[in-house]
């Protein structure tokens, strides 16, 4: 149910022409796996429980001041903006990834993140 709800919310909030594909998003998540994991922290914080979480909110993870003080709550819209270009969306972030320019790929990745449970 969450998978469908998140994909629909993303399509409405960001204007995606097609429903997001969480299965494709799982494949795209391989790009994130260099620094992130679902259930544990790596160079970047864990993604388990990301949707609805306050940015900088994983206890024990050392975030940049920009992330801790951003006031961002992760949802389809905020993730879409951040994933498109992290350095532009949040100057001062330590996430140096260039971003995902393709809106459909971002939608699929966000749908996947919203569909996975915590390990």
HELIX and SHEET records of a PDB file:
HELIX    1   1 UNK A    2  UNK A   14  1                                  13    
HELIX    2   2 UNK A   22  UNK A   28  1                                   7    
HELIX    3   3 UNK A   29  UNK A   34  5                                   6    
HELIX    4   4 UNK A   65  UNK A   68  1                                   4    
HELIX    5   5 UNK A   76  UNK A   84  1                                   9    
HELIX    6   6 UNK A   86  UNK A   89  1                                   4    
HELIX    7   7 UNK A  103  UNK A  115  1                                  13    
END                                                                             
